[in-house]
């Protein structure tokens, strides 16, 4: 659980994963076509770990949004854009109208000591 006393935040999400590769078999179930295309553009040696990072970011987004929207989002319901150099991610597309507030969400990630840590915050209107 993550908690914030900031009046400017509607939601906070946190996910921690072991920094290992996500299997290719899971990619189609978890990622949109655009997200898979982004992974396709990465060096093959980095793809599995970046897929796990993207998975972790999606988990943080879900944990951030659910207490606010009470919407069960499928993995394909939110498409993320990752900026590796800045170690950030944003919501590029949301398929459900009742979750459009996610367009205000920003996220960040780090990879300390063999883990992937992703955080997402959702600003109030």
C-alpha positions as CSV (number, residue, x, y, z in Angstrom):
1,X,0.0,0.0,0.0
2,X,1.1,3.5,-0.7
3,X,-0.2,6.6,1.1
4,X,0.2,10.3,0.4
5,X,-1.1,13.3,2.3
6,X,-0.8,15.6,-0.7
7,X,-4.1,17.2,-1.5
8,X,-3.1,17.4,-5.2
9,X,-3.0,13.6,-5.6
10,X,-6.0,11.4,-6.3
11,X,-4.1,8.1,-6.3
12,X,-0.8,6.5,-5.8
13,X,0.4,3.1,-7.1
14,X,3.5,1.1,-6.4
15,X,4.7,-2.2,-7.9
16,X,7.9,-4.1,-7.2
17,X,9.1,-7.0,-9.4
18,X,12.3,-9.1,-9.5
19,X,14.4,-7.7,-12.4
20,X,14.2,-10.7,-14.7
21,X,12.8,-11.2,-18.1
22,X,9.1,-11.5,-18.9
23,X,8.4,-14.5,-21.1
24,X,7.5,-13.8,-24.7
25,X,4.4,-16.0,-24.3
26,X,2.9,-13.4,-21.9
27,X,3.5,-10.4,-24.1
28,X,0.4,-10.8,-26.3
29,X,-1.8,-11.2,-23.3
30,X,-0.3,-8.2,-21.5
31,X,0.7,-5.6,-24.1
32,X,-1.0,-3.6,-26.8
33,X,0.2,-3.8,-30.4
34,X,1.9,-0.4,-29.9
35,X,3.7,-1.6,-26.7
36,X,4.9,-4.8,-28.5
37,X,6.1,-2.6,-31.4
38,X,8.1,-0.5,-28.9
39,X,9.6,-3.7,-27.4
40,X,10.4,-4.9,-31.0
41,X,12.5,-1.7,-31.4
42,X,14.7,-2.5,-28.4
43,X,17.9,-4.5,-28.6
44,X,17.1,-8.3,-28.3
45,X,19.3,-8.7,-25.3
46,X,17.2,-6.1,-23.4
47,X,13.7,-7.0,-24.6
48,X,12.7,-9.5,-21.8
49,X,13.8,-7.1,-19.0
50,X,12.1,-4.1,-20.6
51,X,8.9,-6.2,-21.0
52,X,9.1,-6.9,-17.3
53,X,9.5,-3.2,-16.6
54,X,6.5,-2.4,-18.8
55,X,4.5,-5.0,-16.9
56,X,5.5,-3.5,-13.6
57,X,4.5,0.0,-14.8
58,X,1.1,-1.4,-15.8
59,X,0.6,-2.9,-12.4
60,X,1.5,0.4,-10.8
61,X,-1.1,2.1,-13.0
62,X,-3.8,-0.4,-12.1
63,X,-3.1,0.0,-8.3
64,X,-3.1,3.8,-8.7
65,X,-6.4,4.0,-10.6
66,X,-8.6,1.4,-9.0
67,X,-9.4,3.2,-5.7
68,X,-10.2,6.3,-7.8
69,X,-12.2,4.8,-10.7
70,X,-13.4,1.5,-9.2
71,X,-12.8,0.2,-12.7
72,X,-11.3,-3.2,-13.5
73,X,-9.0,-2.5,-16.4
74,X,-7.7,-5.2,-18.5
75,X,-4.0,-5.0,-19.5
76,X,-5.0,-3.9,-23.0
77,X,-7.2,-1.2,-21.5
78,X,-4.3,1.1,-20.9
79,X,-1.4,1.7,-23.3
80,X,1.8,3.2,-21.8
81,X,4.6,5.2,-23.3
82,X,8.0,4.7,-21.7
83,X,10.8,7.2,-21.7
84,X,13.9,5.1,-20.8
85,X,16.3,8.0,-20.6
86,X,14.1,9.9,-18.1
87,X,13.0,6.7,-16.3
88,X,9.4,7.7,-16.7
89,X,6.1,6.5,-18.2
90,X,2.8,8.1,-19.1
91,X,-0.6,6.9,-20.3
92,X,-0.7,7.0,-24.1
93,X,-4.2,5.6,-24.6
94,X,-7.1,4.5,-22.4
95,X,-9.9,2.4,-24.0
96,X,-12.6,3.0,-21.3
97,X,-14.3,6.4,-21.0
98,X,-14.8,5.8,-17.3
99,X,-11.0,5.7,-16.9
100,X,-10.1,8.8,-18.9
101,X,-8.7,10.5,-15.7
102,X,-5.6,8.3,-16.3
103,X,-4.5,10.8,-18.9
104,X,-3.3,12.8,-15.9
105,X,-1.2,10.0,-14.6
106,X,2.6,10.1,-14.5
107,X,4.9,7.3,-13.5
108,X,8.5,6.6,-12.8
109,X,10.7,3.5,-12.4
110,X,14.0,2.5,-10.9
111,X,16.0,-0.8,-10.9
112,X,17.8,-1.0,-7.6
113,X,19.5,-4.2,-6.4
114,X,17.9,-6.7,-8.7
115,X,14.4,-5.2,-8.6
116,X,12.1,-3.1,-10.8
117,X,10.2,-0.5,-8.8
118,X,7.4,1.4,-10.5
119,X,5.4,4.2,-9.1
120,X,2.4,5.9,-10.6
121,X,0.6,9.1,-9.3
122,X,-2.7,10.5,-10.5
123,X,-3.3,14.2,-10.1
124,X,-6.7,15.5,-9.0
125,X,-8.7,17.4,-11.6
